[in-house]
């Protein structure tokens, strides 16, 4: 659910994550005939630092990658035996994204535009397979879509979608179905014209329109 920007990371920057077990990597980096242990550095052809990582038996524990201009591109560190965090940066030094993990599972992810404004954020439940929040924003800061858990007992979410410019387009609720492991729209949904006037109301049952007026 992210929008592309001109300075999206080079594919080569993702290559190191194949040595990061926390991020799903399954490979071990070799230093000669043995798995790497300790600090390892890689350079660009002109000698600029590209990667500096701490390896343990071939797997990355801590690392930083850099753009060819020397600017930090990403950094990963384990905060303790359970938690870790990955941050990436735009080429201008502004935070691009932050991923917080617990036991390898993503708990919260944020994505930012190159000026630092929030573009997308999602937060997952620590034990259940659904989100607590999923919000998307335009470069101007106006919301494009919003999803928030509002009823923990019934696992119901408030959802809103917006027109370009920020006026509300639709709003209603959705409920998570544990049997189907899916979320479906339920109850009354309201749809609006760009000027804010009500366009129509729908009653939804299990994601299907039951009645409309």
N, C-alpha and C positions, 0 to 999 in steps of 0.2 A: 504493500500500500504506500510505497514511497514514490516520489517524483524524481526523475533523473535531473542531474545538473552537469554542467560542462566539466567540472573537475572531479567527477566520480573516480574512485580509486583505480589504479592500474591493476589489471588481473594478477600481475606478478606479486602484488602485495598480499594477496590472499594465499599465496603458496606456502607461507610459513605456518598457516593454521593447520596444515595436514600433520604437523608435529605437535599440535596442541590438543591433547586428549580431552580437555575440558570443553573445547569447541567442536568436538566430534572427530578430531584427527586420529588416524590410526597408524601413521608411519613413524619410524624412529630415524632421526638424522644420524648419519655416520660421519665420523671424523677419522679418516683413514680406514682401518679395518675394525674399528670399535665404535659403539654408540657414543655420541658426544656427551661430555660431562664438563660442567663449568661454563664460563662465558665464551661465546662465539660471536665474531663480528664478520659481516659481509660489506663490501664496498662497491660503489658504482665504478664504472671504468675510469672516471676522472679522480677517483680517490675519496669521494664524499661518502660518509657513512650511510649505509642503506639499512642495516639490521644489526641489532645487538641483543642477544638473548642468552638467558641462563638455561642450560639444558641439564636434565637429570636422566641418565641412561637413555639418551636420544630423544627425550620428550621435553618440550618447552615448559618452563615454569614461570618465567618472567621474560618479557621482550618488548622492544621498541623498534618500529620501522620508521624510515624517514623518506621524504620526497627528495628528488635530485637537488632541490634548492637548499636542503639541510633542515627544512621544517619537519617537525614531528608529524607522522602520518597516522600512527596507531600505537597504543600501549596496552599491554595486558599484564595483570598481576593477580595473584591469589592472595586474598585478604586473610584467609585462615583455611583450615582443612575442608571447609564447606563452601565458603563464598569466594567469588572472584568477580572481576570487572574488566570489561574491554571498552576502551574509548578510541574513537577514530576522529581525525581532524581534517578540515578542508585545507587546501594548499595555502590559504591565507592565515592559518593558525587557529581559526575559530572551530570550536567543537562541532563535529559532524554528527556523531552518534555515541550513545552510552548504553552498554548492555550489562545488566547485573544478573548474575547467575548464582544458583545454590545447588550444589551437587550436580553440576553440569546442565541444569534446566534453567532456561531463561525466565526470570521473574518479572523483569521490567526492561523495556527498550524505548529509547528516545532517539529521534532523528531531527536534525536541525538544518535550516537553510544556511547558506554561506555567510549571512549577516548575523547568525546566532539565534534567530527567532525559531521557535518550535514549529516543526513541520508535522511530526507524527509521534504519538506516544501510546504504548500499550502496556498493560500490567496484568499479569496472570495470577490466578489463585495458586497458593502454595501447594495445595493438595488435590484440588479438583481440576479437571481438564477444560476450564473455561476462563475467559478474561473478566477482569474486574473493570477494565477501562480500555477503550480504543477511541482515540480522538485524532482527527486529521485537520490541519490548518492550511490556509492559503498563505502565500508569501507576505501578504498585507497583515497577517495575524488573525484574520476573520476565520471562524470555524467553517469547515466543509461538511464534517459529519462528527457525531458524538455518540458514544455508547458508554453507559455507566450502570453498574450493578446497584439497584435501589431496593431490592427485596431479597435478602439473603436466604430466608426460609423457603420461598417459592422459586428462588433463583430467577428473578425477573430483572430485566434491564430496561432502562429508558434510552430510547434511540431518537436522534434528531438528525435531519439532513438539511443543508442550507443551499440557497442559490448563490452563484457568484455575486459577491457584493455583501453577503452576510445575512440577507433576509431568510427567515425560516421557510423551508419548503415542505417538510413533513415531520410529524412527531407521533410517537406511540411507544408501546412496550413489546418486548419479546421475552420468551421464556425458554430456558434451557431444558431439554429433554434428555435425561440421563440414559434412557434406553437407546435412543437414536444417536446420542452424543452430538446433538445438533441444536441450534437455536432457531425458534420459529416465532413469527409475529403473532401477537394475541391482543384481544381487546379492541378498544376504539383507536383508530388511527386517523389523524387529521392531516389534510393536505391543503396548502395555501397557495395563493397567487403571489407573484413577486411583490405586489403592493401590500401584502399582509392580509388580504381578505380571504375568508375561508372558501376553498374550492369545493371540497367534498369531505364527508366522513365515511369511514369504512369500519365494519365490525369484522374482525378476523378471528378465526378459530383454527388452531394448528397450522398457521401460516396461510390459510385460504380465506378469501373474502366470503363471508357469510351473508352480509347485507351491505347496502350502500345507499347513502342519501346526501 
